[in-house]
Amino acid sequence: MKILNNKWLYIGLVIVLVLLLVKKCEQDPKVITKTKVVYKERTDTITNTIIKEIPKKVYYEVVKTVKGKDSIVYVDKPSDNSQTAQIWDVEVKTDSSKANLKITSLTKPIDVRGTIECLTKETTITNTIIEPKSGLFLSVESSVNPLLENIGVGLDYQFKNTVMIGVGLNYDNRINQTYVSAKVGIRIF
């Protein structure tokens, strides 16, 4: 009866190991995602300028400052210190953008030319898929203490870097006997 119980214990252990092996081999490949953001300077050339024909009349005063440059202050009503100017609505278009400007001028603006410099954001996303590899390994083993008392040669097969099975042929010098061994290994971390 004791032999029967050990037999069922081994069969149960083998079934559990096979289920673990199958579950380990079903793992998805590892995906590594790297995101790189680079800001590049971009220059756009003005391709089209639209000057609205109806300007608005404004009043302004030039305020002298002690530090720096003079400031322009817009006022609602004319005064003894104010001057008259016109504000023109100007639309400037480039290849990839548009700017709406208000240009204050004493006379009518004739043309607007130039370039617009700005930073553009470029995002590069790289996905690297690491597929687990399988492989066959040749192994040699020996006892260390006492030296060369047990010698063996084996073949091990690794399934997708998760599970390993192997068989070996061993020779025991103490009892002059050769035997076959089997092993199963499961990746822990």
C-alpha positions in Angstrom: 0.0 0.0 0.0 2.9 2.3 0.7 4.3 1.9 -2.8 0.8 2.7 -4.2 0.7 5.9 -2.2 4.2 7.0 -3.4 3.2 6.2 -7.0 0.1 8.5 -6.8 2.2 11.2 -5.1 4.7 11.1 -8.0 2.0 11.2 -10.6 0.3 14.1 -8.9 3.7 15.9 -8.7 4.3 15.3 -12.4 0.8 16.6 -13.3 1.4 19.8 -11.2 4.8 20.3 -12.8 3.4 19.9 -16.3 0.6 22.4 -15.6 3.2 24.9 -14.3 5.3 24.3 -17.4 2.5 25.0 -19.8 1.5 28.1 -17.9 5.1 29.4 -17.9 5.4 28.8 -21.7 2.3 30.9 -22.4 3.9 34.2 -21.3 3.6 37.1 -23.6 6.8 38.6 -25.0 8.4 41.4 -23.0 7.8 44.9 -24.5 10.1 47.8 -23.7 8.8 51.2 -24.6 11.2 54.2 -24.8 10.0 57.7 -25.5 12.4 60.4 -26.7 11.3 64.1 -26.9 13.5 66.5 -28.9 12.8 70.2 -29.4 14.0 71.5 -32.8 14.2 75.1 -33.9 12.1 75.7 -37.0 11.9 78.8 -39.2 8.8 79.6 -41.3 8.9 82.1 -44.1 5.9 84.4 -44.4 4.0 83.4 -47.5 0.9 85.7 -47.4 0.1 89.0 -45.7 -3.5 90.4 -45.5 -3.8 94.0 -44.3 -7.4 94.9 -43.4 -8.5 98.1 -45.2 -10.4 99.7 -42.3 -8.0 100.9 -39.5 -9.1 102.0 -36.1 -8.3 105.4 -34.9 -6.4 105.5 -31.5 -4.9 108.1 -29.2 -1.6 107.5 -27.5 0.9 109.2 -25.3 4.7 108.6 -25.1 5.8 108.3 -21.5 9.4 109.0 -20.8 11.0 106.7 -18.3 14.2 107.2 -16.3 15.4 103.6 -16.9 15.1 101.9 -20.2 13.1 103.0 -23.3 10.1 105.2 -23.6 6.6 103.6 -23.2 3.5 104.0 -25.3 0.2 104.4 -23.4 -3.1 104.3 -25.2 -5.8 106.7 -24.0 -9.5 106.7 -24.6 -9.9 110.5 -25.4 -7.5 113.0 -27.0 -5.6 115.3 -24.7 -2.9 118.0 -25.1 -0.2 115.4 -24.8 -1.8 112.7 -27.0 -1.1 111.9 -30.6 -3.3 110.2 -33.2 -2.4 106.9 -34.9 -4.1 104.0 -36.6 -4.2 100.4 -35.7 -4.3 97.9 -38.6 -5.4 94.3 -38.3 -2.9 92.2 -40.2 -3.0 88.5 -40.8 0.3 86.8 -41.5 0.4 83.3 -42.9 3.4 80.9 -43.2 3.6 77.4 -44.5 2.4 75.8 -41.2 1.0 78.6 -39.0 -0.9 81.9 -38.9 -0.4 85.1 -36.8 -3.0 87.8 -36.2 -1.2 91.1 -35.5 -2.2 94.6 -34.6 0.2 97.1 -36.1 0.1 100.7 -34.9 1.2 103.1 -37.6 1.0 106.8 -38.4 0.5 106.0 -42.0 -0.8 102.9 -43.8 1.5 99.9 -43.6 2.5 98.8 -47.1 4.0 95.3 -46.5 5.0 92.9 -43.8 7.9 90.5 -44.5 10.2 88.2 -42.5 10.4 84.9 -40.9 8.9 83.3 -37.8 11.2 81.2 -35.6 9.7 78.7 -33.2 10.5 75.4 -31.4 8.8 72.2 -32.6 8.4 69.2 -30.4 9.3 65.9 -31.9 8.4 62.7 -30.0 9.9 59.4 -31.0 8.4 56.3 -29.4 10.4 53.0 -29.8 8.9 49.7 -28.9 11.3 46.8 -28.5 9.7 43.3 -28.3 11.9 40.8 -26.6 10.7 37.3 -27.5 11.9 34.6 -25.1 14.2 32.2 -26.9 14.4 28.4 -26.6 17.7 26.5 -26.8 19.4 23.1 -26.3 22.3 22.9 -23.9 24.9 20.2 -23.3 25.9 19.8 -19.6 28.7 17.9 -17.8 28.6 17.3 -14.1 30.8 15.7 -11.6 31.0 15.3 -7.8 33.5 17.6 -6.1 33.9 15.9 -2.8 35.0 13.1 -3.2 36.4 14.2 -6.6 35.1 12.4 -9.7 33.2 9.8 -7.8 30.1 10.6 -9.8 30.4 11.7 -13.5 27.6 12.6 -15.9 26.7 14.0 -19.3 23.3 15.5 -20.1 21.2 17.4 -22.5 18.9 20.3 -21.3 16.3 22.1 -23.3 15.1 25.5 -22.3 11.6 26.6 -23.4 11.3 30.3 -24.0 13.6 31.2 -21.2 11.1 30.0 -18.6 11.2 26.2 -18.2 14.0 23.7 -18.6 13.8 19.9 -19.0 16.8 17.6 -19.2 18.1 14.1 -19.3 21.4 12.8 -18.2 23.6 9.7 -18.3 25.6 9.3 -15.0 28.2 6.9 -13.8 28.8 6.2 -10.2 32.4 5.0 -9.4 31.6 3.7 -5.9 29.2 1.1 -7.1 30.2 0.8 -10.7 26.7 1.6 -11.9 25.4 3.7 -14.8 22.0 5.3 -14.5 19.7 7.8 -16.4 18.5 10.9 -14.7 15.7 13.4 -15.6 15.2 17.0 -14.4 12.7 19.8 -14.7 13.5 23.4 -13.8 11.1 26.4 -13.5 12.4 30.0 -13.7 11.8 31.7 -10.4 12.8 35.3 -11.2 
